[in-house]
Amino acid sequence: MRRRRVGLLVGAVVLALTAGACTSDPEPEPNPPPPSAAPDGAGPTGGPGPATDGTSSVPNPFGAHWDWSRYDQFKPYLAKISGSATYQEITWCAIERTRGERDWSGLDRIAQRSRDLNITLHIKIRTGMCWATGGSPQFTRGQLNKTESAMPLDMAVYQGFVTEVVKRYAPYGVRQFAIENEVNAPQYWAGSTADYKRLVTSAAEAIRAADPQARVVDSGISSVAYGMGVADRLLQAGDEPGAIAAYQVYFQRRVGTRGQKIPQVDDVTVLRGALANDQNSRNLQFLAATEELIAERVVDVRQLHFYEHFSAVPVLLDYLRARSPEGVPTQAWEVGQFWRDGDGDAASRSDEMVKTVSQLVAGGIDQVLWLPLGYNPNNRAGSEVRYGLLDPDGTERLAGTMMAELADAARDATIEPVAEKGLTGVAFRRGEESTLVVWSSSASTVSVPAAPGVTNDRLGTDSAARSGAVTIGPSPVVLRGPGTPTTLLSPIR
C-alpha cells in the first residue's frame, strides 16, 4: 500500500452490460479459481489486490473509465496505466430482465479483461426500474433506454442479487461496490433521501456478509452538487464573501448551462436563491444524506465526482477536510473537464488536466479516474463537452501521454503535496529519488537554479530530460533528482 504524507486524510459515460459487445471472444470462466500466491499482496496477475486492512489501495492512483465496446482500440493505452482502478455500472433490471434469469456474460467479460489488464475493477450497482421495483420510468436515456432507479419491492430479493454480485466477482479481485449513481439527480434516482439511506443500509449488510473484505461506496454525488455544498457550508458558517468567491471559482464554466439552476452570483441574495431552487435544494439534501451514511460508517469510502476548472480544487479539498470523518478515504471515480463549446487548444487543456489530477492526489484523494478515456463522437450533446485523453479511434492525445507519464511517476510511490517557493503541485517519492510535477502558483515565474543530479522536462514531450536551470510558469514542469522534494527545491531563493 502506498504511504502518504498529506494534509487531507479522506483517505459518464457508462456502458450498459450486454453480451453482444464482442461476441467473437470466448466467454471467461464465470467464477475463476482463486489466484496462486503472488508476492507482496499482489492480485491475480501480479497486480493490485486488497490490502491487509481490507481497503482497496492500488499501486497507481491515475486511472480512467472507458467504453468497453472500444476495448480493442483502447487496450494499448490501458497497458500504460496498469496498476490503476476503474469502475463499471450495472443495473439489476438489465441483468435480470426476467425474474430468476440472470445474464452475467457481459460483466464476466469486463471483470476478466480488467484482471488481465492489471486494473482493479469496482462495481456500481443500480436497480433501474422493472419488475423488481414496479413503477413507470419518467426518464429514458441513451440508445440503451436506461432509466432512473427505484426502491426494490422486496428487499430480501434485492439483497440476494447484491450478494451474488459480491460473491461472483470477489475471485476477480473486486472489493468495492457503490450503491446507485448520483442519486441527487431525478433521472438517476426516483426515491427520497430516506429511501436511499434504507437501500444503502440494506446493500451494505449484504455486501459485508458476502465478503468481509468488501467495502461499501456511496453513489457519487454529482460535481455540481458538491459545488453547491462548498458554497452552502461557507454561507452557513457566516462567511458570505468566501461563499460567493467559492461559488464563482467553482462554477466559472457552468453559469447558464442549466438555465437559472446555476446563475451568475454576485451577491449573497442571489446565492441564497440559487441554493434554494428545487434542484439545488435536492442536491444539498442528498449530499447531507450521503454524509450521514459516511458518518454512521454504513459507507466505507466517499466517492467524488469533479468536472470543474482546476482552480476549484482547493475549495473542494477544504470542504472534504471539514465534512469527512477521519480515516474515511475519498476516491474520485469520475474526474473530467466540463467545458461546453470549449475553445482551449490541446496544450492548455492537457495542462489543465495535469493540474486537476495532481492537486487531487496531492490532497489525499487516493484514486483519480478520468472520464471519458476516449471522446465519444456519438454522445447526446453532439460535441466534446467532456475532454477525452484519447481520440475516438484510440489515438493518444497529448493529455493521454501526460496522464500515462503521471501514472509512471506515481506507481508504488509515496505522494506528497508541493506548496512552497512559489510552486504548487505534487511530489512522488520512490526510494531516494523524487519526481515533482509543479507549476507557478501566481502570475510570476519561478527560477530553479541548476543542481547536481537534478533534471527537468515537460510532460508529453519527446525530448530527453535536461540538466541546468529552468524557469517555471503556468505550465507544469517535471523535476527529478535524488533526495526529498524539499531538497530539490532548496536552491530556489
Sequence and secondary structure as in RCSB ss.txt:
>XXXX:A:sequence
MRRRRVGLLVGAVVLALTAGACTSDPEPEPNPPPPSAAPDGAGPTGGPGPATDGTSSVPNPFGAHWDWSRYDQFK
PYLAKISGSATYQEITWCAIERTRGERDWSGLDRIAQRSRDLNITLHIKIRTGMCWATGGSPQFTRGQLNKTESA
MPLDMAVYQGFVTEVVKRYAPYGVRQFAIENEVNAPQYWAGSTADYKRLVTSAAEAIRAADPQARVVDSGISSVA
YGMGVADRLLQAGDEPGAIAAYQVYFQRRVGTRGQKIPQVDDVTVLRGALANDQNSRNLQFLAATEELIAERVVD
VRQLHFYEHFSAVPVLLDYLRARSPEGVPTQAWEVGQFWRDGDGDAASRSDEMVKTVSQLVAGGIDQVLWLPLGY
NPNNRAGSEVRYGLLDPDGTERLAGTMMAELADAARDATIEPVAEKGLTGVAFRRGEESTLVVWSSSASTVSVPA
APGVTNDRLGTDSAARSGAVTIGPSPVVLRGPGTPTTLLSPIR
>XXXX:A:secstr
   B  S           GGGGTTS    SS       GGG  TTSS    TTS    S  EEE   GGGHHHHH
HHHGGGTT EEEEEEEHHHH SBTTB   HHHHHHHHHHHHTT EEEEEEE  SSTTT S  S EETTTTEE B 
  S HHHHHHHHHHHHHHHGGGT  EEEESS TTSTTTB S HHHHHHHHHHHHHHHHHH TT EEE   B HHH
HHHHHHHHHHHTT HHHHHHHHHHHTTTTTBTTBTTS    SHHHHHHHHHSHHHHHHHHHHHHHHHHHHTTS S
BEEEEE S GGGHHHHHHHHHHHS TT  EEEEEE  B TT    HHHHHHHHHHHHHHHHHTT   EEES SB 
 TTSTTSS SB  SB TT  B HHHHHHHHHHHHHTT EEEEEEETTEEEEEEEETTEEEEEEEESSSS EEE  
 TT EEE TT  S  EES EEE SS EEEEEES HHHHHTT  
